[in-house]
Amino acid sequence: MESTIRLDLTRILEATGELQHFLDLGTARLRVAGPLSQEASEALIFAMADELEDHLRTMRDRQGTATIRDIRTWTRAWIGEQEAAFLETPPGNGDRG
């Protein structure tokens, strides 16, 4: 039987010093998405948070345990990958995967 622990992503981002980087990425994504309703903006940010949480869980599952240094490294890597993909997406093609 597998145990599931809900991650407090805000605390993780604060503890690792990556909160501002995450927020900056979210701001950039919102800017490119153009004018969105409040609900759509929130959905975009929550989807980002879900993706990061899934990434952190996957990395922890691979390793078995995680230190704050591991989580920081994994978070930075995920944000870097997102930024790189974001920069590679031509303007107006944000809906392509």
N, C-alpha and C positions, 0 to 999 in steps of 0.2 A: 504494500500500500504506500503510495507516494504522498508526502506531505507538501502542502502548498502554503507558502508564506507570502502575504501581500507586502510588496515593497513600498516603503514610504519614499517615493522618488524625490520629493522636495528635500527631505533630510539627507538623502544620499548625495544629491547634487550640492547641497550646502557643505556637507562634510568633506566632499572631495574637492571643493573649490570650483566646481564646473557649472554651477547654477547660471552664472552670467553668460557663459558660452552657450548653454542650452537656450536661454532666453534670446540671445542674439540670433541664433539659428532660427528660432521660431519667428522672430520679427522679420528676418529676411524672407522666410517662406510666405509669411502673410503679405509682405510688400509685393512679392511676385504674383501671388494669387489674385491681387487686385481687390477691389471693394467686395467685402464679404459681410454677410449678416453676422450678428454677434454669435448666433448658434453655429454658423459655419466656421467662424474663426476659432471658437472653442473646440469644435470637432477636430480641426486641423491640429491644434496644440495637443489635445488629448490623444490623437492618433500618434503624434510624435512621441509622447510620453509612453504610450503602450509599446511602440517599437523599441524604445530604449530599454524599457523594463524587460521585454522579451529577450533582447540581446544580453542583458546582464544575467538573466536566469540561465540562458544557454551557456554562457561562459562559465558561470558558477557550476553548472551541472557537469561540464567537461572537466573542470578542475577538481570538483568535490568540495572545496572550501574557498573562501575568499577573504582577503585582508582589505583594508581600506585602500591600500596601494594598488591592489589588483583591480578593485572597482574603479578607482581613478583612471588607471590605464585603459580599462575596457571602455569607460565612458568617453575618454578623450579620443580613443580610436573610433568609436561609433560616431561621435560628432564630426571628426575629421572626414570619415567616409561620407557622411551626409553632406558636408560642405563641398566636398569634391564632386559628388553627384549633382549637387545643386548648381555648381559652377559649370558643369559639362552640359547641362540642359539649356538648349537655346531658348531665348525669350519667346514666349508665346506657345511653347511646347511643354509646359509644366504638367500636362495630363498624360504624357508618354511615360511608360515605365521602363 
